[in-house]
Amino acid sequence: MANGHATRMGGDDAAGGADVRTVSVSDGRDVAYAEYGDSDGVPVVFLHGTPGSRLLGEIFDERARRDGVRLLALDRPGYGRSDPWPARTLSDTGSFVTAVLDDAGVSRAGVVGFSGGGPHALAVAATHGERVQRVDVVAGAVPPSRRESPPLALRVLEILASATPTLARGLSRLQSVLVARSDPSAVVSQYTDSRDADGISSAVSELVKRDFVEALANHRSGFVAETRTLAREWDFSTGNVTSAVQLWHGGRDSNVPVEGAQRLAEQLPDATLTVLDDADHLRTLLQSGDRILEEYGRESDGNEIESVESTSNAGHSASRS
């Protein structure tokens, strides 16, 4: 059973006009989440990247209001205002996501996962499919056996997180301090194509920086534990994801090359892959977000959600934009 209480926070959340609720899950840990968009709209859970926080949901606040979507953006354990859970695995995701849904009075919701949030979104569908309407994975991480060689910085982080987690936490703390004092471009450049890093608006850049700083402000264990977890094979079967899955991926994503998403789509029982040819990691989120919310918005008008135009192929489908 989840017990929740609403807290009006100052600082970052107040800047976005969001209330923050804290939910106690069954093991006594607290998980924080914020609501964006239309409070009476179609419920959609938003799962941030690695590292990340609930603040990233603010990117879609205005669009969610317009489309009639109630966006529930949470801090996964060990990030932002949520308590650490160092031993958690992907299969544990459903326990705290359903606690948030219970607290919000929601029986079923769409689930959107960005980057490192993608495997978590699929895990919820695999373990608590009755609570999931559908899944959208945006620039999502893929199982190690399905990915291309990761960037050098990520490989180093994975090694440190597994072999020397104390050192990894210390380096994460130092990084968060440096980022807090840096120009937002220092964070944005980690998620964008170097050929066009200046094309991100100042508002989005500032929010991405705030999201990063908030993610590591109180704990570093969430980032270290999650980095270690995502470096291992997933502890749930993709064959158990019976919900419809829409994969959105950028053709210029150097963080998670698109070939891994293509392999993942082949593993899922009901998946569609849409490739945004000119999008890098962050732009995949910015370009797909409006389309995802628009589809949910059509459901709020009582209409069936229209799928992205695609062509069928071997149990899944793919399209390019």
C-alpha positions as a Markdown table, in Angstrom:
| # | Residue | x | y | z |
|---|---|---|---|---|
| 1 | Met | 0.0 | 0.0 | 0.0 |
| 2 | Ala | 1.3 | 3.5 | -0.8 |
| 3 | Asn | 0.9 | 6.4 | 1.4 |
| 4 | Gly | 1.4 | 9.9 | -0.1 |
| 5 | His | 1.4 | 13.5 | 0.9 |
| 6 | Ala | 1.6 | 16.6 | -1.1 |
| 7 | Thr | 4.4 | 19.2 | -0.5 |
| 8 | Arg | 4.7 | 22.5 | -2.1 |
| 9 | Met | 8.4 | 22.9 | -2.8 |
| 10 | Gly | 10.3 | 26.0 | -3.4 |
| 11 | Gly | 13.2 | 26.5 | -5.8 |
| 12 | Asp | 13.3 | 24.5 | -9.0 |
| 13 | Asp | 9.8 | 23.0 | -8.8 |
| 14 | Ala | 8.2 | 26.3 | -7.9 |
| 15 | Ala | 9.8 | 27.8 | -11.0 |
| 16 | Gly | 7.8 | 25.3 | -13.1 |
| 17 | Gly | 4.7 | 25.7 | -11.1 |
| 18 | Ala | 4.6 | 22.0 | -10.1 |
| 19 | Asp | 3.5 | 20.5 | -6.8 |
| 20 | Val | 5.7 | 17.7 | -5.5 |
| 21 | Arg | 4.2 | 14.7 | -3.8 |
| 22 | Thr | 6.1 | 12.1 | -1.7 |
| 23 | Val | 4.9 | 8.6 | -1.7 |
| 24 | Ser | 6.0 | 5.9 | 0.8 |
| 25 | Val | 6.3 | 2.6 | -0.9 |
| 26 | Ser | 5.9 | -0.8 | 0.8 |
| 27 | Asp | 9.5 | -1.0 | 2.0 |
| 28 | Gly | 9.3 | 2.4 | 3.7 |
| 29 | Arg | 11.3 | 4.3 | 1.1 |
| 30 | Asp | 9.9 | 7.6 | -0.2 |
| 31 | Val | 9.5 | 8.3 | -3.9 |
| 32 | Ala | 8.8 | 11.9 | -5.1 |
| 33 | Tyr | 6.9 | 12.9 | -8.2 |
| 34 | Ala | 5.5 | 16.1 | -9.8 |
| 35 | Glu | 2.5 | 16.7 | -12.0 |
| 36 | Tyr | 2.6 | 18.6 | -15.2 |
| 37 | Gly | 0.0 | 19.4 | -17.8 |
| 38 | Asp | -3.8 | 18.9 | -17.3 |
| 39 | Ser | -4.8 | 17.6 | -13.9 |
| 40 | Asp | -7.9 | 16.1 | -15.4 |
| 41 | Gly | -6.3 | 14.7 | -18.5 |
| 42 | Val | -5.2 | 11.3 | -19.7 |
| 43 | Pro | -2.6 | 10.0 | -17.2 |
| 44 | Val | 1.0 | 9.4 | -18.5 |
| 45 | Val | 4.0 | 8.5 | -16.4 |
| 46 | Phe | 7.3 | 10.1 | -17.5 |
| 47 | Leu | 10.5 | 8.3 | -16.6 |
| 48 | His | 13.7 | 10.5 | -16.9 |
| 49 | Gly | 17.1 | 9.6 | -18.2 |
| 50 | Thr | 20.3 | 8.4 | -16.4 |
| 51 | Pro | 21.0 | 10.6 | -14.5 |
| 52 | Gly | 17.8 | 12.7 | -14.3 |
| 53 | Ser | 14.9 | 13.9 | -12.2 |
| 54 | Arg | 11.2 | 14.7 | -12.3 |
| 55 | Leu | 12.1 | 18.2 | -13.4 |
| 56 | Leu | 12.6 | 17.1 | -17.0 |
| 57 | Gly | 8.8 | 16.7 | -17.3 |
| 58 | Glu | 8.5 | 20.4 | -17.3 |
| 59 | Ile | 9.7 | 20.5 | -20.9 |
| 60 | Phe | 6.2 | 19.2 | -21.9 |
| 61 | Asp | 4.1 | 21.1 | -19.3 |
| 62 | Glu | 2.6 | 23.5 | -21.8 |
| 63 | Arg | 2.0 | 20.9 | -24.5 |
| 64 | Ala | 0.5 | 18.5 | -22.0 |
| 65 | Arg | -2.0 | 21.1 | -20.9 |
| 66 | Arg | -3.0 | 21.8 | -24.5 |
| 67 | Asp | -3.4 | 18.2 | -25.3 |
| 68 | Gly | -5.3 | 17.2 | -22.2 |
| 69 | Val | -2.5 | 15.0 | -20.7 |
| 70 | Arg | -1.8 | 14.6 | -17.0 |
| 71 | Leu | 2.0 | 14.0 | -16.9 |
| 72 | Leu | 3.3 | 12.2 | -13.7 |
| 73 | Ala | 7.1 | 12.7 | -13.6 |
| 74 | Leu | 8.9 | 10.9 | -10.8 |
| 75 | Asp | 12.3 | 10.8 | -9.3 |
| 76 | Arg | 13.5 | 7.2 | -9.5 |
| 77 | Pro | 15.1 | 6.0 | -6.2 |
| 78 | Gly | 18.4 | 7.7 | -5.4 |
| 79 | Tyr | 17.6 | 10.7 | -7.6 |
| 80 | Gly | 16.3 | 14.2 | -6.6 |
| 81 | Arg | 14.0 | 13.9 | -3.6 |
| 82 | Ser | 13.5 | 10.1 | -3.7 |
| 83 | Asp | 15.3 | 7.9 | -1.2 |
| 84 | Pro | 18.2 | 5.7 | -2.3 |
| 85 | Trp | 17.6 | 2.0 | -3.2 |
| 86 | Pro | 21.1 | 0.8 | -4.1 |
| 87 | Ala | 20.1 | -2.9 | -4.6 |
| 88 | Arg | 17.2 | -2.2 | -6.9 |
| 89 | Thr | 17.0 | -3.8 | -10.3 |
| 90 | Leu | 14.9 | -3.1 | -13.4 |
| 91 | Ser | 12.2 | -5.5 | -12.2 |
| 92 | Asp | 11.7 | -3.4 | -9.1 |
| 93 | Thr | 10.5 | -0.4 | -11.2 |
| 94 | Gly | 6.9 | -1.5 | -11.1 |
| 95 | Ser | 6.7 | -1.4 | -7.4 |
| 96 | Phe | 7.4 | 2.4 | -7.1 |
| 97 | Val | 5.6 | 3.4 | -10.4 |
| 98 | Thr | 2.4 | 1.6 | -9.2 |
| 99 | Ala | 2.8 | 3.3 | -5.8 |
| 100 | Val | 2.7 | 6.7 | -7.7 |
| 101 | Leu | -0.3 | 5.6 | -9.7 |
| 102 | Asp | -2.1 | 4.5 | -6.6 |
| 103 | Asp | -1.4 | 7.8 | -4.9 |
| 104 | Ala | -2.5 | 9.7 | -8.0 |
| 105 | Gly | -5.8 | 7.7 | -8.1 |
| 106 | Val | -4.9 | 6.2 | -11.5 |
| 107 | Ser | -5.6 | 2.6 | -12.5 |
| 108 | Arg | -3.9 | 2.5 | -15.9 |
| 109 | Ala | -1.6 | 5.0 | -17.6 |
| 110 | Gly | 0.7 | 5.4 | -20.5 |
| 111 | Val | 4.4 | 5.1 | -19.7 |
| 112 | Val | 7.1 | 7.2 | -21.5 |
| 113 | Gly | 10.8 | 6.4 | -20.8 |
| 114 | Phe | 13.6 | 8.6 | -22.1 |
| 115 | Ser | 17.2 | 7.3 | -22.4 |
| 116 | Gly | 17.9 | 5.3 | -19.3 |
| 117 | Gly | 14.2 | 5.5 | -18.4 |
| 118 | Gly | 13.4 | 3.4 | -21.5 |
| 119 | Pro | 14.3 | 0.0 | -19.9 |
| 120 | His | 12.4 | 1.0 | -16.8 |
| 121 | Ala | 9.3 | 1.8 | -18.8 |
| 122 | Leu | 9.5 | -1.7 | -20.4 |
| 123 | Ala | 10.1 | -3.3 | -17.0 |
| 124 | Val | 6.9 | -1.8 | -15.7 |
| 125 | Ala | 5.0 | -3.2 | -18.7 |
| 126 | Ala | 6.6 | -6.6 | -18.3 |
| 127 | Thr | 5.8 | -6.9 | -14.5 |
| 128 | His | 2.6 | -4.9 | -14.2 |
| 129 | Gly | 1.1 | -4.9 | -17.6 |
| 130 | Glu | -2.4 | -4.5 | -16.3 |
| 131 | Arg | -1.5 | -1.0 | -15.2 |
| 132 | Val | 0.0 | 0.0 | -18.5 |
| 133 | Gln | -1.9 | 1.4 | -21.4 |
| 134 | Arg | 1.0 | 1.5 | -23.8 |
| 135 | Val | 4.7 | 2.3 | -23.7 |
| 136 | Asp | 6.8 | 4.9 | -25.6 |
| 137 | Val | 10.5 | 4.5 | -25.4 |
| 138 | Val | 12.4 | 7.6 | -26.5 |
| 139 | Ala | 16.1 | 7.3 | -27.3 |
| 140 | Gly | 16.1 | 4.4 | -24.9 |
| 141 | Ala | 19.0 | 2.4 | -23.7 |
| 142 | Val | 19.1 | -1.2 | -24.9 |
| 143 | Pro | 20.4 | -4.5 | -23.4 |
| 144 | Pro | 24.2 | -4.8 | -23.5 |
| 145 | Ser | 23.9 | -7.8 | -25.9 |
| 146 | Arg | 21.9 | -5.6 | -28.4 |
| 147 | Arg | 23.9 | -2.4 | -28.3 |
| 148 | Glu | 26.8 | -1.0 | -30.3 |
| 149 | Ser | 30.0 | -0.2 | -28.5 |
| 150 | Pro | 29.0 | 2.5 | -26.0 |
| 151 | Pro | 30.9 | 5.9 | -25.8 |
| 152 | Leu | 34.2 | 5.8 | -23.9 |
| 153 | Ala | 32.9 | 7.9 | -21.1 |
| 154 | Leu | 30.0 | 5.5 | -20.5 |
| 155 | Arg | 32.3 | 2.5 | -20.6 |
| 156 | Val | 34.5 | 4.1 | -17.9 |
| 157 | Leu | 31.4 | 5.0 | -15.8 |
| 158 | Glu | 30.1 | 1.4 | -16.0 |
| 159 | Ile | 33.5 | 0.0 | -14.9 |
| 160 | Leu | 33.7 | 2.3 | -12.0 |
| 161 | Ala | 30.1 | 1.8 | -10.9 |
| 162 | Ser | 30.7 | -2.0 | -10.8 |
| 163 | Ala | 34.2 | -2.2 | -9.5 |
| 164 | Thr | 34.6 | 0.9 | -7.2 |
| 165 | Pro | 31.1 | 2.4 | -6.5 |
| 166 | Thr | 32.5 | 4.7 | -3.8 |
| 167 | Leu | 34.9 | 6.3 | -6.2 |
| 168 | Ala | 32.1 | 6.6 | -8.8 |
| 169 | Arg | 29.8 | 8.4 | -6.2 |
| 170 | Gly | 32.7 | 10.8 | -5.4 |
| 171 | Leu | 33.2 | 11.6 | -9.1 |
| 172 | Ser | 29.5 | 12.1 | -9.6 |
| 173 | Arg | 29.4 | 14.5 | -6.7 |
| 174 | Leu | 32.3 | 16.5 | -8.2 |
| 175 | Gln | 30.6 | 16.5 | -11.6 |
| 176 | Ser | 27.4 | 17.9 | -10.1 |
| 177 | Val | 29.3 | 20.7 | -8.4 |
| 178 | Leu | 31.1 | 21.6 | -11.6 |
| 179 | Val | 27.9 | 21.5 | -13.7 |
| 180 | Ala | 26.1 | 23.7 | -11.2 |
| 181 | Arg | 28.8 | 26.4 | -11.8 |
| 182 | Ser | 29.0 | 25.9 | -15.6 |
| 183 | Asp | 27.1 | 27.2 | -18.6 |
| 184 | Pro | 24.1 | 24.9 | -19.5 |
| 185 | Ser | 25.9 | 24.0 | -22.8 |
| 186 | Ala | 28.3 | 21.9 | -20.7 |
| 187 | Val | 25.4 | 19.5 | -20.0 |
| 188 | Val | 23.5 | 19.8 | -23.3 |
| 189 | Ser | 26.7 | 18.9 | -25.2 |
| 190 | Gln | 26.5 | 15.4 | -23.6 |
| 191 | Tyr | 23.2 | 14.7 | -25.3 |
| 192 | Thr | 23.5 | 16.5 | -28.6 |
| 193 | Asp | 25.4 | 16.2 | -31.9 |
| 194 | Ser | 28.6 | 18.3 | -31.8 |
| 195 | Arg | 27.8 | 19.6 | -35.3 |
| 196 | Asp | 24.7 | 21.4 | -34.1 |
| 197 | Ala | 24.9 | 21.7 | -30.3 |
| 198 | Asp | 24.0 | 25.4 | -30.4 |
| 199 | Gly | 20.5 | 24.8 | -31.9 |
| 200 | Ile | 18.9 | 24.0 | -28.5 |
| 201 | Ser | 16.9 | 26.9 | -27.0 |
| 202 | Ser | 18.2 | 28.6 | -23.9 |
| 203 | Ala | 15.0 | 27.6 | -22.0 |
| 204 | Val | 15.5 | 23.9 | -22.8 |
| 205 | Ser | 19.2 | 24.2 | -22.1 |
| 206 | Glu | 18.6 | 25.7 | -18.7 |
| 207 | Leu | 16.0 | 23.1 | -17.8 |
| 208 | Val | 18.4 | 20.2 | -18.8 |
| 209 | Lys | 21.0 | 21.7 | -16.5 |
| 210 | Arg | 18.6 | 22.0 | -13.6 |
| 211 | Asp | 17.5 | 18.5 | -14.2 |
| 212 | Phe | 21.1 | 17.2 | -14.0 |
| 213 | Val | 21.9 | 19.2 | -10.9 |
| 214 | Glu | 18.7 | 18.1 | -9.2 |
| 215 | Ala | 19.3 | 14.5 | -10.0 |
| 216 | Leu | 22.6 | 14.4 | -8.1 |
| 217 | Ala | 21.8 | 17.1 | -5.5 |
| 218 | Asn | 21.0 | 14.8 | -2.5 |
| 219 | His | 22.3 | 11.4 | -3.5 |
| 220 | Arg | 24.7 | 9.9 | -6.0 |
| 221 | Ser | 23.8 | 6.3 | -5.3 |
| 222 | Gly | 20.9 | 6.3 | -7.8 |
| 223 | Phe | 23.2 | 7.2 | -10.7 |
| 224 | Val | 25.9 | 4.7 | -9.7 |
| 225 | Ala | 23.4 | 1.9 | -9.0 |
| 226 | Glu | 21.5 | 2.5 | -12.2 |
| 227 | Thr | 24.7 | 2.7 | -14.3 |
| 228 | Arg | 25.7 | -0.7 | -12.9 |
| 229 | Thr | 22.3 | -2.1 | -13.6 |
| 230 | Leu | 22.1 | -0.9 | -17.2 |
| 231 | Ala | 25.5 | -2.4 | -17.9 |
| 232 | Arg | 24.1 | -5.9 | -17.2 |
| 233 | Glu | 21.5 | -7.9 | -19.1 |
| 234 | Trp | 18.0 | -7.0 | -18.1 |
| 235 | Asp | 16.4 | -9.1 | -15.4 |
| 236 | Phe | 13.0 | -9.3 | -17.1 |
| 237 | Ser | 11.9 | -10.9 | -20.3 |
| 238 | Thr | 11.0 | -8.6 | -23.2 |
| 239 | Gly | 8.7 | -11.3 | -24.3 |
| 240 | Asn | 6.5 | -10.4 | -21.3 |
| 241 | Val | 5.9 | -6.9 | -22.6 |
| 242 | Thr | 2.5 | -7.5 | -24.1 |
| 243 | Ser | 1.5 | -3.8 | -24.2 |
| 244 | Ala | 2.0 | -1.9 | -27.5 |
| 245 | Val | 5.4 | -0.3 | -27.6 |
| 246 | Gln | 6.4 | 2.7 | -29.7 |
| 247 | Leu | 10.2 | 3.2 | -30.0 |
| 248 | Trp | 11.4 | 6.6 | -31.1 |
| 249 | His | 15.1 | 6.9 | -32.0 |
| 250 | Gly | 17.4 | 9.4 | -33.6 |
| 251 | Gly | 19.4 | 8.5 | -36.7 |
| 252 | Arg | 22.2 | 10.7 | -35.3 |
| 253 | Asp | 22.1 | 9.5 | -31.7 |
| 254 | Ser | 25.7 | 8.8 | -30.7 |
| 255 | Asn | 24.7 | 8.0 | -27.1 |
| 256 | Val | 22.6 | 5.1 | -28.1 |
| 257 | Pro | 23.1 | 4.3 | -31.8 |
| 258 | Val | 19.9 | 3.4 | -33.7 |
| 259 | Glu | 21.1 | -0.1 | -34.6 |
| 260 | Gly | 20.5 | -1.2 | -30.9 |
| 261 | Ala | 16.9 | 0.1 | -31.1 |
| 262 | Gln | 16.3 | -1.8 | -34.3 |
| 263 | Arg | 17.5 | -5.0 | -32.5 |
| 264 | Leu | 15.4 | -4.3 | -29.5 |
| 265 | Ala | 12.3 | -3.8 | -31.6 |
| 266 | Glu | 12.7 | -7.3 | -33.0 |
| 267 | Gln | 12.6 | -8.7 | -29.5 |
| 268 | Leu | 9.4 | -7.1 | -28.5 |
| 269 | Pro | 6.0 | -8.8 | -29.3 |
| 270 | Asp | 4.2 | -5.7 | -30.4 |
| 271 | Ala | 6.7 | -2.9 | -31.3 |
| 272 | Thr | 6.9 | 0.0 | -33.8 |
| 273 | Leu | 10.2 | 1.8 | -34.4 |
| 274 | Thr | 10.1 | 5.4 | -35.7 |
| 275 | Val | 13.5 | 6.7 | -36.7 |
| 276 | Leu | 14.0 | 10.5 | -36.7 |
| 277 | Asp | 16.7 | 10.8 | -39.2 |
| 278 | Asp | 18.3 | 14.1 | -38.2 |
| 279 | Ala | 17.8 | 13.8 | -34.5 |
| 280 | Asp | 20.5 | 13.2 | -31.9 |
| 281 | His | 19.8 | 12.0 | -28.3 |
| 282 | Leu | 18.2 | 15.1 | -26.9 |
| 283 | Arg | 16.4 | 16.2 | -30.1 |
| 284 | Thr | 14.7 | 12.8 | -30.3 |
| 285 | Leu | 13.0 | 13.7 | -27.0 |
| 286 | Leu | 12.1 | 17.2 | -28.2 |
| 287 | Gln | 10.8 | 16.0 | -31.6 |
| 288 | Ser | 8.9 | 13.0 | -30.4 |
| 289 | Gly | 7.4 | 14.5 | -27.3 |
| 290 | Asp | 4.8 | 16.6 | -29.0 |
| 291 | Arg | 3.7 | 13.7 | -31.2 |
| 292 | Ile | 3.4 | 11.4 | -28.2 |
| 293 | Leu | 1.3 | 13.8 | -26.2 |
| 294 | Glu | -0.8 | 14.6 | -29.3 |
| 295 | Glu | -1.7 | 10.9 | -29.6 |
| 296 | Tyr | -2.7 | 10.7 | -26.0 |
| 297 | Gly | -4.6 | 13.9 | -26.4 |
| 298 | Arg | -6.7 | 12.4 | -29.1 |
| 299 | Glu | -7.7 | 9.7 | -26.6 |
| 300 | Ser | -8.8 | 12.4 | -24.1 |
| 301 | Asp | -11.3 | 13.6 | -26.8 |
| 302 | Gly | -12.8 | 10.1 | -26.9 |
| 303 | Asn | -11.0 | 9.1 | -30.1 |
| 304 | Glu | -8.9 | 6.0 | -30.6 |
| 305 | Ile | -5.2 | 6.8 | -30.6 |
| 306 | Glu | -3.8 | 6.7 | -34.1 |
| 307 | Ser | -0.5 | 4.9 | -34.6 |
| 308 | Val | 2.3 | 6.4 | -36.5 |
| 309 | Glu | 2.2 | 5.4 | -40.1 |
| 310 | Ser | 4.4 | 2.4 | -40.6 |
| 311 | Thr | 5.1 | -0.7 | -42.6 |
| 312 | Ser | 4.9 | -4.2 | -41.0 |
| 313 | Asn | 8.0 | -6.4 | -40.9 |
| 314 | Ala | 8.5 | -9.7 | -39.0 |
| 315 | Gly | 6.2 | -9.0 | -36.0 |
| 316 | His | 7.2 | -5.4 | -35.6 |
| 317 | Ser | 7.1 | -2.3 | -37.8 |
| 318 | Ala | 9.4 | 0.6 | -38.6 |
| 319 | Ser | 9.0 | 4.0 | -40.1 |
| 320 | Arg | 11.3 | 7.0 | -40.7 |
| 321 | Ser | 10.6 | 10.6 | -40.2 |
